[in-house]
Amino acid sequence: MYLLPSIDLRHGRVVRLRQGEADRETVYGDDPLAVAERFAAEGARWLHLVDLDRAFGDGDNADLLGEVIASVGSRLRVQVGGGFRTLAAIEQALGLGAARVVIGTAAVRSPDLISAAVERAGTDRLAVGIDARAGIVAIRGWREETGERADDVARRVIDQGICTLVYTDVARDGMLAGPDLAGAAALQTLGAAVIASGGVASLDDLRRGRDAGLAGAIVGRAIYEGRFTVREAVEVMKGEQ
């Protein structure tokens, strides 16, 4: 199991939203590069980098994504997400050096894009983000519910060649309420590696995810608010050997 500390970008700043709501924002810094450098120095091997402006249809942070990847990309792998809804946007991110692009809304609204992206980029550099409320997938920055069940979307994209899913229980995201490990584990039985996201509050949450056999965990607020360090989380993920 591997750790992905998260940097969520909005208007160039490092922020966290509660339950994905734009008006429930906490700003944690004005220097995303410094945060990424700190995560790398503390032993992270992955970084989860989210462009909230692109997700909300309010511009993008493409230049900043490129700067962060250029700064730390030789030391850790950068997974990017947030509003990647066209093949051109996906290819741009990969061209900047992203190790993996997470596709969310487009996996539901434009399923042909998944097949095209898999053909163009291969399976190792793509993931599908499945963000759900009460098991129903939410899209477009979590502002719209689709009526589709998370497991149905997962089965479809796995059939299209996707091997990695990022699963978020939207109600838990940014709330320090603990992740939906049962939901993540249930999706993993469908045949893809699952990264749990949303709600991690303690090292015990990470231990439970590790023991459940999940592929990874994305952590944001718990790190920013000092509940544990990246270094401590990395040790947990390795099994505290």
Secondary structure, DSSP 8 states (H G I E B T S, - for coil): -EEEEEEEEETTEEEEEETTEEEEEEEEES-HHHHHHHHHHTT-SEEEEEEHHHHTTS---HHHHHHHHHHHTTTSEEEEESS--SHHHHHHHHHTT-SEEEE-HHHHH-HHHHHHHHHHH-STTEEEEEEEETTEEEETTTTEEEEEEHHHHHHHHHHTT--EEEEEEGGGTTTTS---HHHHHHHHTTTSEEEEES---SHHHHHHHHHTT-SEEEE-HHHHTTSS-HHHHHHHHTT--
